[in-house]
Amino acid sequence: MRRKLRSPLPQRDGLDPVRLHLPTDGRWATVRDFLVERIPKLAADRIDEMLRAGRFVTHDGPLAPDSPYRPGGFVWFHRDVAPETPVPFELEILHRDEEILVVDKPHFLATTPRGGHITETALIRLRRQLDLPDLSPAHRLDRATAGVVLFVVDPALRGAYQTLFHDRRVDKTYEAVAGYDPDLTLPRTVRSRIIKHRGVLAAVEEPGTPNAETRVELLERRDDLARYRLHPRTGRTHQLRVHLNSLGLPIVGDDLYPEVRAKSPDDFTDPLRLLARSLEFTDPRTGEHRHFHSRRTLPWP
């Protein structure tokens, strides 16, 4: 197994530095030219300021503004982090030992840094609060979904736990609150082909060989709403939301299905009624049977 290349920059406030690879077929005269093209979100003037301040580094030290481009190398830097609206809900620790950490994630908190959510994420909160700089996620829940998330404490075991999810050796159970249809026969297994196109918020179902499978069971009914147990056999983006919507049962609070609704990032009043209820697997290190269960409940009338 190839050893991960160590960064010459330390973490900053729980955030790892960004690493950029310099392509071997690079045509740029200087690293500065590469950075201007590679990081369009940063204005050229800002990149020049960061170069003068020594914020782009290699293992040989900070890069100068006129450093020549060296194909195949790596450059690290710390991104500028914009202020974020604090998510007013706490993570609950379900289990902690020297190998893994299992938490109960609230709605509206992303699992890992992505897009406009960097510091207000479960990973960065946990690294800071528990002083666990090497903590990494074994899998990921969407920001809109609450429930059980497994993190790896020991970096040497990261691959083993991530492989559990990659190889579908984890039994995952979800719950959702959605509409009730008396004419819909349940339980049933939904299979379809789900595609998530880059730059498009919502995933779509397309003709072709199914790549997504979900078992849907009715748990209880209250008037025109019901609570469902969901067993995904695959892990496509937004799979549970897409499959319930395809049954005519969009999840309560869903701002993407059946249609996209604009929502302010600081609006925490109407969560998606979707909960990762449990994770169950055989521990790859000890062979022990593991079962972790969320203590959260989904709000509904």
C-alpha positions in Angstrom: 0.0 0.0 0.0 1.4 3.4 -1.0 2.1 5.7 2.0 0.2 9.0 1.8 2.5 11.9 1.1 2.8 14.0 4.3 1.9 17.7 4.1 4.6 20.2 5.0 1.8 22.3 6.5 0.1 21.4 9.8 -3.7 21.5 10.3 -5.1 24.9 11.0 -8.2 25.0 13.3 -9.0 21.3 12.4 -8.7 21.9 8.7 -6.2 20.0 6.5 -4.3 22.1 4.0 -5.3 21.7 0.3 -3.0 19.7 -1.8 -2.6 20.3 -5.6 -0.8 18.0 -8.0 1.3 19.6 -10.7 0.4 17.5 -13.9 3.3 15.9 -15.7 2.0 17.3 -19.0 2.0 20.8 -17.6 2.5 23.6 -20.1 2.9 26.5 -17.6 6.1 28.4 -17.2 5.6 29.2 -13.5 3.6 27.6 -10.6 1.9 31.0 -10.4 0.5 30.5 -13.9 -0.8 27.1 -13.0 -2.5 28.3 -9.8 -4.3 31.1 -11.6 -5.8 28.6 -14.0 -6.3 25.8 -11.5 -8.0 27.9 -8.8 -10.5 30.1 -10.7 -12.3 31.0 -7.4 -9.2 32.9 -6.3 -8.5 36.1 -8.2 -5.1 36.4 -9.7 -4.3 39.3 -7.4 -5.2 37.2 -4.3 -2.9 34.4 -5.5 -0.1 36.9 -5.9 -0.7 38.1 -2.4 -0.6 34.6 -1.1 2.6 33.8 -3.0 4.3 36.9 -1.6 3.2 35.8 1.9 4.7 32.4 1.4 1.3 30.6 1.7 1.9 28.1 -1.1 4.6 25.6 -0.1 6.3 22.4 -1.2 8.6 20.1 0.7 11.4 22.5 -0.2 9.7 25.5 1.4 7.5 28.4 0.4 7.1 29.1 -3.3 8.3 32.5 -4.7 6.1 34.4 -7.2 8.4 33.4 -10.0 9.0 29.8 -9.0 9.3 27.6 -12.2 6.7 24.9 -12.9 8.0 21.4 -12.0 5.8 18.7 -13.5 4.8 15.9 -11.1 5.3 17.9 -7.9 2.8 18.9 -5.2 1.8 22.2 -3.7 0.0 22.8 -0.4 -1.9 25.8 1.0 -4.5 26.7 3.5 -7.7 28.0 1.9 -9.3 31.3 2.9 -12.3 30.4 5.1 -15.4 32.7 5.0 -17.5 33.1 8.1 -20.3 30.5 8.3 -23.6 30.6 10.1 -23.3 28.3 13.2 -25.6 25.3 13.0 -27.4 25.5 16.4 -27.5 21.7 17.1 -25.0 19.5 18.8 -23.4 16.2 17.9 -24.0 13.3 20.3 -21.3 10.7 20.9 -22.7 7.2 20.8 -19.4 5.3 21.1 -15.7 6.2 21.4 -12.6 4.0 21.7 -9.0 4.1 20.3 -10.1 2.9 16.9 -13.4 4.5 16.0 -15.8 7.2 17.0 -19.6 6.9 16.3 -21.8 10.0 16.5 -25.4 11.0 16.1 -25.4 13.9 13.6 -28.1 16.5 13.6 -29.9 17.8 10.6 -28.2 20.8 8.7 -24.6 19.8 9.7 -22.5 18.5 6.8 -20.3 15.5 7.5 -17.1 16.8 5.9 -16.0 20.2 4.4 -17.5 20.8 1.0 -18.6 23.9 -0.9 -19.7 26.6 1.4 -19.7 24.4 4.5 -16.2 24.1 5.9 -15.9 24.8 9.6 -19.6 24.0 10.3 -19.1 20.3 9.7 -19.1 17.3 11.9 -15.5 16.4 11.1 -14.1 19.8 11.9 -16.2 20.2 15.1 -15.1 16.8 16.3 -11.4 17.3 15.6 -11.5 20.6 17.5 -13.7 19.5 20.4 -12.1 16.1 21.1 -8.5 17.0 20.0 -8.4 14.3 17.4 -6.5 15.8 14.4 -6.2 12.5 12.6 -10.0 11.8 12.7 -11.5 10.9 9.3 -15.0 9.7 8.2 -15.6 6.1 7.1 -18.6 7.2 5.1 -20.7 10.4 4.7 -24.3 11.5 5.4 -25.8 14.4 3.4 -26.0 17.7 5.3 -29.8 17.4 5.2 -29.9 13.9 6.8 -29.5 13.2 10.5 -28.3 10.1 12.3 -25.4 7.7 12.8 -22.0 8.4 11.3 -18.8 6.4 11.8 -15.4 8.1 12.0 -12.0 6.4 12.3 -9.7 7.6 15.0 -6.6 5.5 14.2 -5.3 6.5 10.7 -3.8 3.0 10.2 -7.4 1.6 10.2 -9.0 4.1 7.9 -8.8 1.9 4.9 -10.3 -1.1 6.6 -13.4 0.7 7.8 -13.9 2.7 4.6 -13.7 -0.6 2.7 -16.6 -2.0 4.7 -18.9 0.7 3.2 -17.3 0.4 -0.3 -17.9 -3.3 -0.3 -21.5 -3.0 1.1 -20.7 -5.0 4.2 -22.6 -2.5 6.4 -26.3 -3.0 7.1 -27.8 0.5 7.1 -31.3 1.3 8.2 -33.0 4.7 7.8 -36.4 6.1 8.8 -38.4 8.8 6.9 -41.7 10.6 7.3 -43.6 11.1 4.1 -47.1 11.0 2.7 -49.4 8.0 3.0 -51.0 6.3 0.0 -53.5 3.6 0.9 -53.3 2.1 -2.6 -49.5 1.5 -2.4 -48.6 -2.0 -1.5 -45.8 -2.2 1.1 -43.3 -3.6 1.8 -41.7 -3.4 -1.6 -38.2 -3.1 -3.1 -37.6 -0.2 -5.5 -34.9 -0.5 -8.2 -33.9 2.1 -10.7 -31.0 3.8 -12.4 -30.1 7.0 -10.6 -27.8 9.6 -12.1 -26.4 12.7 -10.5 -25.1 15.2 -13.1 -22.3 17.5 -12.1 -23.6 21.0 -11.4 -27.2 19.9 -11.0 -28.7 19.9 -7.5 -31.2 17.0 -7.9 -30.4 13.5 -9.1 -32.6 11.9 -11.8 -33.9 8.4 -12.7 -32.9 7.4 -16.2 -33.7 4.3 -18.4 -31.1 1.6 -18.2 -29.7 -1.1 -15.9 -30.7 -0.3 -12.3 -27.8 0.9 -10.0 -29.9 1.7 -6.9 -32.0 -0.6 -4.7 -34.1 0.3 -1.6 -36.4 -1.8 0.6 -39.4 0.3 1.8 -41.5 -0.8 4.8 -44.4 1.0 6.5 -43.9 1.5 10.3 -46.9 3.6 11.3 -49.5 6.0 9.9 -50.9 9.2 11.3 -53.7 10.6 9.1 -52.1 11.5 5.7 -48.5 11.0 6.8 -46.6 7.8 7.6 -43.2 6.8 9.0 -41.2 4.4 6.9 -38.2 2.1 7.4 -35.7 2.1 4.5 -33.0 -0.4 3.8 -30.7 0.8 1.0 -28.8 -2.0 -0.7 -26.7 0.5 -2.6 -25.5 4.0 -1.9 -26.3 6.4 -4.8 -26.5 10.1 -4.2 -30.0 11.1 -2.8 -31.1 7.5 -3.4 -33.7 7.3 -0.6 -35.2 10.7 -1.4 -35.4 9.8 -5.1 -37.0 6.4 -4.5 -39.7 7.7 -2.1 -40.4 10.5 -4.5 -40.8 8.0 -7.4 -43.4 6.2 -5.3 -45.3 9.5 -5.0 -44.2 9.9 -1.4 -41.7 12.8 -1.2 -40.1 13.1 2.2 -41.5 15.9 4.4 -39.1 18.9 4.4 -37.4 17.9 1.1 -36.3 21.0 -0.7 -35.1 19.1 -3.8 -37.8 16.5 -4.6 -40.2 16.6 -6.3 -38.9 20.1 -7.2 -36.1 22.4 -6.1 -37.1 25.0 -3.5 -34.9 27.9 -2.6 -33.9 27.9 1.0 -31.7 30.2 3.1 -28.6 28.5 4.5 -29.5 29.9 8.0 -33.0 28.6 7.9 -33.1 25.6 10.4 -36.9 25.5 10.8 -37.9 22.7 8.4 -35.5 19.7 8.4 -35.7 16.9 6.0 -37.5 14.1 7.8 -34.8 11.5 7.1 -32.8 9.8 9.7 -29.9 7.3 9.5 -31.3 5.1 12.3 -28.6 2.4 12.6 -25.4 0.9 11.4 -24.5 -2.8 11.8 -21.4 -4.6 10.7 -18.6 -7.0 11.7 -15.6 -5.1 13.0 -12.7 -5.7 10.5 -10.1 -5.5 13.3 -11.7 -7.6 16.0 -14.4 -9.6 14.3 -16.8 -8.3 16.8 -20.5 -7.7 15.9 -21.2 -3.9 16.0 -24.6 -2.2 16.2 -25.1 1.5 16.6 -28.5 3.1 16.9 -29.5 6.8 16.7 -31.3 8.3 19.7 -33.0 11.0 17.6 -36.6 11.1 16.6 -38.1 12.6 13.5 -40.5 15.5 14.1 -44.0 15.0 12.7 -47.6 15.6 13.9 
